[in-house]
Amino acid sequence: MDDPRFDASPLPATYVRQSPPPLGLPALSGDLRADVAIVGGGYTGLAAALHLAERGTRVALLEGHEIGWGGSGRAFGQVVPYAKHDGWHILETFGDAAGERMIAALGAGPDVVFGLIDRYGIKCADRRVGLLFAAHSPAGRATLERRVEFQRKRGAPIELLDATATERAVGSPYYATTVLDRRGGSLTPLALVRGMGWAAKGLGVDIREHSPVRQIVRHGKAWRVVTADGAVEAGSVLVATGAYSNDLWPNLRQSFIPMRAVQLVSTPLSANVRGPILPGGQSLTDTRRLYSGVRLLDDGRLHVSADGPAFATGGSVFRGKAERRVRSLFPQIASLEWEEAWSGWVDVTTDQYPRLHELEPGLWAAMGLSGRGIAWGVLLGREVAWRMMDMARDQWFMPVTPLRRAAVRPYAAPLVGALMAYYRVLDRFEISGYVGRRNPDNR
Ligand SMILES: Cc1cc2nc3c(=O)[nH]c(=O)nc-3n(C[C@H](O)[C@H](O)[C@H](O)COP(=O)(O)OP(=O)(O)OC[C@H]3O[C@@H](n4cnc5c(N)ncnc54)[C@H](O)[C@@H]3O)c2cc1C
């Protein structure tokens, strides 16, 4: 299995063009004191930094590369109001009271993200127009029907679109059923994370880039967060290093499985070709097991989540597969050229729920976002900040759990690789039997 720590692939040019400039801050040199030290400059670390600094806490944030280097600068861009699992799975896993709190918090997640964007005037091409989620099979359709019923009971503005409305919303007759969830939206991920970085700097957070933390050690009542050329001494620490974690704390890196996710962006489509595609500006995913995201960027480029090597830094994206999918969805696209491919690593836990650990008193770790990190990462960072300041207790929703090694991690590449191969076949089989046929029985 390749290692995200040594993946030097650049941030996507597509996003760099649409984002504020990098912060360009110097590395830590010598000793610093702060109330709170944060390790990792993605959504989780920066959301914590912002919420702490807003209340006058002195924060130092150490980032190993540059702000947004990890998943936060490379994501697809959907701001989702849900977990990997449906609400009923959350209730079964966490119990009714804790589960309902989590469902409500996640439902409000996009508003928390959009609230930050408004508060700090972050320009990140955010679209607050909802998300489309389509059924790729009869089982998928049943899941969506149950999801809509479940969420509507809790007051969520979510609706099931029939075949005609689906065709209009997607711009294609490919699917027969879609859900429109008005709580979500999309944005340019790197622009958001850099915007959060600039906002944190503006509030006085002492951010040091190119400062990988090597270890965290007790120092009397405080913690020392140690880099090659210096250390931050702080009363509390948050480790928010996601899939890119190193060995700064025992077993942290072993508590999840790092998986690589790839993205493709086309050259701009002509105005008449792109006109009917996703006319409401939503991004689209479907119920298949593997990657399905599609959205149209402001400049007319088509952006898709693609399948590809899940455990290797090298290897090619499965462009042919992505192209076949796009062509069956939008046959009017006569010539499709991919302009850019990039990838990032996702910290997947064994049950695909994120983790919040208090490793020792005052030393927190928040990670394992399992590919649902824009809203959930912001919520997680905010919750750690609240816990450190002992405030907003009635809104805490994350269980604090002990750190455990993921037992399957040494075998993850062959095991998950085999599972993904099986899912590829299953997805293909289900799709060929259901969508794209314009069969009245399916619509
Ligand atoms: C291709 C892709 C598509 C995705 N699409 C979506 C999507 O559409 N919607 C969604 O909600 N989520 C999506 N995700 C998931 C989401 O991007 C992540 O869950 C989220 O960005 C994680 O944020 P984070 O702050 O926890 O970690 P990261 O953003 O990964 O940040 C961790 C940071 O810690 C730094 N670091 C690591 N070790 C150290 C150290 N020892 N010292 C100092 N710094 C260190 C890293 O350099 C990195 O910048 C996607 C992820 C990928 C990769």
The ligand as a MOL file (V3000), in Angstrom:
LIG
                    3D

  0  0  0     0  0            999 V3000
M  V30 BEGIN CTAB
M  V30 COUNTS 53 58 0 0 0
M  V30 BEGIN ATOM
M  V30 1 C -10.6720 13.2100 -4.1340 0
M  V30 2 C -11.5090 13.4900 -2.9170 0
M  V30 3 C -12.8570 13.8540 -3.0760 0
M  V30 4 C -13.6260 14.1800 -1.9410 0
M  V30 5 N -14.8860 14.6760 -2.1290 0
M  V30 6 C -15.5990 15.0940 -1.0540 0
M  V30 7 C -16.8480 15.7330 -1.2370 0
M  V30 8 O -17.3110 15.9990 -2.3480 0
M  V30 9 N -17.5420 16.0780 -0.1320 0
M  V30 10 C -17.0670 15.8580 1.1390 0
M  V30 11 O -17.7480 16.1860 2.1070 0
M  V30 12 N -15.8510 15.2870 1.3320 0
M  V30 13 C -15.1110 14.9180 0.2800 0
M  V30 14 N -13.8660 14.3680 0.4650 0
M  V30 15 C -13.3760 14.1820 1.8290 0
M  V30 16 C -12.8510 15.4800 2.4240 0
M  V30 17 O -12.0870 16.1660 1.4820 0
M  V30 18 C -11.9830 15.1670 3.6450 0
M  V30 19 O -12.6930 14.3290 4.5190 0
M  V30 20 C -11.6020 16.4280 4.4030 0
M  V30 21 O -11.0210 17.3720 3.5580 0
M  V30 22 C -10.6360 16.0660 5.5240 0
M  V30 23 O -10.3050 17.2550 6.1910 0
M  V30 24 P -9.2550 17.2030 7.3700 0
M  V30 25 O -9.0330 18.5950 7.8110 0
M  V30 26 O -9.7020 16.2300 8.4110 0
M  V30 27 O -7.9440 16.5880 6.7320 0
M  V30 28 P -7.0160 17.0880 5.4530 0
M  V30 29 O -7.7390 18.0770 4.6590 0
M  V30 30 O -6.5470 15.8610 4.8300 0
M  V30 31 O -5.8990 17.8670 6.2180 0
M  V30 32 C -4.9220 17.2440 6.9890 0
M  V30 33 C -3.6800 18.1450 6.9400 0
M  V30 34 O -2.7650 17.7010 7.9310 0
M  V30 35 C -1.4630 17.8940 7.4190 0
M  V30 36 N -0.5820 17.0150 8.2000 0
M  V30 37 C -0.5450 15.6660 8.2310 0
M  V30 38 N 0.3720 15.2400 9.1300 0
M  V30 39 C 0.9170 16.3570 9.6720 0
M  V30 40 C 1.9240 16.5590 10.6720 0
M  V30 41 N 2.5240 15.5450 11.2840 0
M  V30 42 N 2.2530 17.8410 10.9910 0
M  V30 43 C 1.6340 18.9070 10.3920 0
M  V30 44 N 0.6860 18.7350 9.4470 0
M  V30 45 C 0.3190 17.4920 9.0950 0
M  V30 46 C -1.5730 17.5130 5.9560 0
M  V30 47 O -0.5290 18.0860 5.1960 0
M  V30 48 C -2.9430 18.0640 5.6020 0
M  V30 49 O -2.8940 19.3530 5.0440 0
M  V30 50 C -13.0740 14.0670 -0.6380 0
M  V30 51 C -11.7460 13.6820 -0.4760 0
M  V30 52 C -10.9520 13.4210 -1.5970 0
M  V30 53 C -9.5150 13.0690 -1.4020 0
M  V30 END ATOM
M  V30 BEGIN BOND
M  V30 1 1 1 2
M  V30 2 1 2 3
M  V30 3 2 2 52
M  V30 4 2 3 4
M  V30 5 1 4 5
M  V30 6 1 4 50
M  V30 7 2 5 6
M  V30 8 1 6 7
M  V30 9 1 6 13
M  V30 10 2 7 8
M  V30 11 1 7 9
M  V30 12 1 9 10
M  V30 13 2 10 11
M  V30 14 1 10 12
M  V30 15 2 12 13
M  V30 16 1 13 14
M  V30 17 1 14 15
M  V30 18 1 14 50
M  V30 19 1 15 16
M  V30 20 1 16 17
M  V30 21 1 16 18
M  V30 22 1 18 19
M  V30 23 1 18 20
M  V30 24 1 20 21
M  V30 25 1 20 22
M  V30 26 1 22 23
M  V30 27 1 23 24
M  V30 28 2 24 25
M  V30 29 1 24 26
M  V30 30 1 24 27
M  V30 31 1 27 28
M  V30 32 2 28 29
M  V30 33 1 28 30
M  V30 34 1 28 31
M  V30 35 1 31 32
M  V30 36 1 32 33
M  V30 37 1 33 34
M  V30 38 1 33 48
M  V30 39 1 34 35
M  V30 40 1 35 36
M  V30 41 1 35 46
M  V30 42 1 36 37
M  V30 43 1 36 45
M  V30 44 2 37 38
M  V30 45 1 38 39
M  V30 46 1 39 40
M  V30 47 2 39 45
M  V30 48 1 40 41
M  V30 49 2 40 42
M  V30 50 1 42 43
M  V30 51 2 43 44
M  V30 52 1 44 45
M  V30 53 1 46 47
M  V30 54 1 46 48
M  V30 55 1 48 49
M  V30 56 2 50 51
M  V30 57 1 51 52
M  V30 58 1 52 53
M  V30 END BOND
M  V30 END CTAB
M  END
